[in-house]
Amino acid sequence: MINILLFAHLQEVTGKSEIKIGLSDYTVGQIKEWMENQYPQLSLQNMMAAVNEEFATDDIIVKDGDTLAFIPPISGG
């Protein structure tokens, strides 16, 4: 199982702050695609990701037991 953490508008779109999925040995990019198929209103392609609290690129493989977080852009002034 992979635990996916969702923040800000991602929570609003999915109605969840975390999702557990049975995909392992998928890349971050593949999980983004899977999430977009499950929630068509999401757009994760330009979203930052972290695996086990370390920033991760789309080619990083996510293993069973890992935590993947999608981090929306933050704006401020």
TALINHU-V563781 format. One line per field, one symbol per residue. ss: DSSP state (~ for helix, > for strand, _ for the rest). burial: b if it has 9 or more other C-alpha atoms within 8 Angstrom, else e. A space follows every 10 residues. Layout:
BEGIN
ss=???
burial=???
END
This chain:
BEGIN
ss=_>>>>>__~~ ~~~~___>>> >____>>~~~ ~~~~~~~~__ _______>>> >__>>>____ >>____>>>> >______
burial=bbbbbbbeeb bebeeeeebe eeebebbbbb bbbebbeebe ebebeebbbb beeeebbeee ebbbebbbbb bbeeeee
END
